[in-house]
Amino acid sequence: MIAALIPQTTVFDFSPGDGSSTWRIFLFCPAGEPPAQGWPVLYYTDANAIAGTAADTMRVQAEWPLGTGIEWGVMVGIGYPVDNAYDGVRRSWDLGPPPGKTYPPFTPDGPDVRTGGADEFLAFIEGQLKPEIARRVAVDATRQAILGHSFGGLFVLHALFRRPTAFSRWISASPAIWWEGGGIVDAAETFVADRQAHGGRVMLLAGEYEQALAPFQIGAADEEKRLASFKESRIVDHTREMAERLAQVPELTTEYVFLPGETHMSVLPAMVNLAIRFAFGRDTA
């Protein structure tokens, strides 16, 4: 039996100079020579969960650009050295904006769950990971995108408000805007009030059943709990409102996408497809 590999993808573990943490990087590279200016790049979080989806989505579309409008590019998935789709403890710290809080362990014998490390994670991407990727493959520093889902979507917004020149395309999917009192809204208001011109494009998206019961959830044992969660998180409303807010920023092109029929997790393949089109589409060059 031969283990299946992720097409055109190299997987390696990478640590910053002090060796304090290790991330698993999923690097998708097109075949052939890069364009003169280098390849455009899409960075994304939660790579353990979606690297295969991203690679297949890219390779079946970029091969036929006249039919799909998708050009080849490099994709850099940031994950963790685990076998599962997610490392909840590491993810909570990396993607949670400061100041953060401490929560009970996910498992009886596990560590406390901490949030608030988003600035450190962003510094790792900018100061360590980007130079490493540029060392391995020719990239276009002017065409770099970032994608995140849920906590990752929250991180994308935080990164935009902290370092708006770090990327030229920002994709925030189902962002946890409500998290820890919705502090990201205050950051957004400050960002908008600054009235500085920010070139680039932002896409925010949410699925229909992230704020309403899907047909198969109606009458389920957890229906009341799920409805209470919807009332607190209001993912669809918050995402749309954030898009409307960011549309006020000069020279920042903002798009909101509503995905019918999708739940918080089923939105992932659609999100990846939209992100690839947003980052590598001929109409967004």
Buried (B, 14 or more C-beta within 10 A) or exposed (E): EEEEEBEBBEBEEBEBEEEEBEBBBBBBBBEEEBBEEBBBBBBBBBBBBBBBBBBBBBBEBBEEBEEBBBBBBBBBBBBBBEEEEBBBBBBBBBBBBEEBEEEEEEEEEEEEBBBBBBBBBBBBBBEBBBEBBEEBBBBBEEBBBBBBBBBBBBBBBBBBBBBBEBBBBBBBBBBBBBBBEBBBBEBBEEBBEEEEEBEBBBBBBBBBBBBBBBEEBEEEEEEEEBBEBBEEBBBBBBBBBBBEBBBEBEEBBBBBBEBEEBBBEBBBBBBBBBBBBBBBBEEBE
